[in-house]
Amino acid sequence: MDQKRGKFNSNFGFLMVSIGTAVGLGNLWGFPYKMGVGGGFAFLLIYLVMAIFVGYPLMVGEIALGRKTQKAATEAFKMCDRRFGFAGFVEMLVPFCLLCFYCTFGGYVIKYFVANLGDVFGADWGVNGMAAGDFFGQFITSGTPAVLYGLLFLFLTVAILIAGVAEGLERFSKIAMPVLLVMLIIVVIRSCTLPGAMDGVKFMFKPDWSVFSGKGWIKVLGLAGGQMFFSLSLGSAAIIAFGSYLDKKADIEQNAIIIPVADTIVAILAGLAVMPAVFAYGLEPAGGPSLLFISLQSVFNGMGSFGSIFGAFFYLLVFFAAISSSIGMMEGGIAPFTDMAHAKGKKANRPLYILFITVIAVAGSTLVSADALGSSGFWHPFSLETWLDAFDLLGEGIFMPLGCLLMTIMLGWTRRNYIDDEIMSSSPYRTRSFVNICLRYIAPVFMTLLIIVQLNSFFGFTDLL
C-alpha cells in the first residue's frame, strides 16, 4: 500500500501555513472585540504573558510531537503514550466544531465584500446607504442567502484543500499571507489617521488596572486564554498535522517562536485597524460580532465615496485571513483519517475524507447561518442563546484546552523528555528547561483553570469565579 503522506516543500511554506491557520477571524474580529471587553491594555498584557508561558511551550510540544511521530493527532498521541490515545480524538473533534460556525462568519465576510464592492460600482446589491445595523440584521435573517454565503466560503476552502498539502495548502498560504500583511498595514494607516483615532490607540496601550479589581482578573484571564487557543490553533489537531509534514532539518524551536510572535503582531495590527476607527466614530469597543459587521460598516458608511472602496478592501483582507485559517482547520481534521487508514494497511482516500468533513460542515454551517445569531427561534442545546455558542463551547471552550491539558500531562509527566531528541536534532534547544518547566507545572494549572472559567462563562455554574 502507498503510505506516502503530505509534505511541505519548504520551511517558509510551513510557517506561512501555520501562521495562516493562526491568523484568521480570531485575530481580525476576536482579538479587537475581546480586547474591548477586557479593558484594552489589561487584556493585551495577560495575553502576552500567556503566549510566553503557555502558548510557546505548547507550540513546541505540538510541532515536535507531529514531526517525531510523523503522524497527525490521533496516531501521534498513541505512539507517545497509548494511554493518551483518546486525547488525539479530543483534538480531532475541534475542527468539526469550529468549522460549523467559522464558515458562517466567512460567508458574512464575503457578503460584506460583495456589498461594498457593489457600492463602488453603484450596483443594486450594495449597502446603498442603509444603516449598518439594519443591513446586518436584514442579511443574517435573510434565510437562504445567508446560508448560501456560508456554503460558498466552505466550498472555496475545499477547492484549495483538494489540491493537497504542497500544491493547495502551502501554495495558497505562501501568496496569501504576505498579501494579507501588506493589506493590513494599509488599513492600519488609514484607520489611525482618522480624526479622533488616537483615543482608540490609547485604549489599547494605556494601562487600565481597574479591570483587575475583585474577580475581574478571572474574566480577563478567560477572554485572553480562549483567544490564545483559538488564535494559535493549539489543541485543534492542525499544528500536530503540520509538524508531521515538516522537514527533519527545520528548526522546531525557532518556528515555535516565530508563529506566536507573528500571530501576536498581526493581532495587535488588527486592533490598530479596528479600535482607532471605532473610537473615531464614537462606537462601542466591546461590540462583539457586531464590531466587525456593524461598527466598522458604520465607519465605512461615514467616509463618503471613499468608504465603499476602503470597506471592500478591508473585507477582502478579512476574507484572506478567514479562509487561510479555515483550510488549516480542515487539514487538521483530514490528516488523522489518513493516518488511521495507513495504520490499518489501507490506502488513504483524501477526497473521501474531505467529503466527509464537508458534509458535516455543511450541516453545521447551515444550522448556524439559519439560526441568525439566535434570532430564529430555534431550540439551542445546553440552554445557550445561539447554535454558534454551542459549537464554540465544545470547540474553543472544552476540547481545545482539554486536548492541551492532556498533552501537558503526557509530555510533562508520563513521557518526560519524549520530544527533546527530536528538537535537538535540528537546533541547540536553548529553551529546553523553560519548556519542560512550563509543560510540567505552569501549563497544566492554567489549562485546568481555563476550562473552569470557560464553562463558567457559558453556564455560570459556580459562585467561586
HELIX and SHEET records of a PDB file:
HELIX    1   1 ASN A   11  ALA A   22  1                                  12    
HELIX    2   2 LEU A   25  LEU A   25  1                                   1    
HELIX    3   3 GLY A   26  GLY A   30  3                                   5    
HELIX    4   4 PHE A   31  VAL A   37  1                                   7    
HELIX    5   5 PHE A   41  MET A   50  1                                  10    
HELIX    6   6 ALA A   51  GLY A   55  3                                   5    
HELIX    7   7 TYR A   56  THR A   69  1                                  14    
HELIX    8   8 ALA A   73  CYS A   80  1                                   8    
HELIX    9   9 ARG A   82  PHE A   84  5                                   3    
HELIX   10  10 GLY A   85  VAL A  120  1                                  36    
HELIX   11  11 ALA A  132  ILE A  140  1                                   9    
HELIX   12  12 THR A  144  ILE A  162  1                                  19    
HELIX   13  13 VAL A  165  GLU A  170  3                                   6    
HELIX   14  14 ARG A  171  CYS A  192  1                                  22    
HELIX   15  15 MET A  198  PHE A  205  1                                   8    
HELIX   16  16 TRP A  209  PHE A  212  5                                   4    
HELIX   17  17 GLY A  216  LEU A  232  1                                  17    
HELIX   18  18 ALA A  238  SER A  244  1                                   7    
HELIX   19  19 ILE A  252  ALA A  280  1                                  29    
HELIX   20  20 SER A  290  SER A  290  1                                   1    
HELIX   21  21 LEU A  291  SER A  295  3                                   5    
HELIX   22  22 LEU A  296  ASN A  301  1                                   6    
HELIX   23  23 SER A  305  ALA A  343  1                                  39    
HELIX   24  24 ARG A  350  ASP A  371  1                                  22    
HELIX   25  25 ALA A  372  GLY A  374  5                                   3    
HELIX   26  26 PRO A  381  SER A  383  5                                   3    
HELIX   27  27 TRP A  387  ASP A  392  1                                   6    
HELIX   28  28 LEU A  393  PHE A  399  3                                   7    
HELIX   29  29 MET A  400  ILE A  409  1                                  10    
HELIX   30  30 MET A  410  THR A  414  3                                   5    
HELIX   31  31 ASP A  420  MET A  424  1                                   5    
HELIX   32  32 ARG A  432  ILE A  437  1                                   6    
HELIX   33  33 CYS A  438  ILE A  442  3                                   5    
HELIX   34  34 ALA A  443  PHE A  459  1                                  17    
END                                                                             
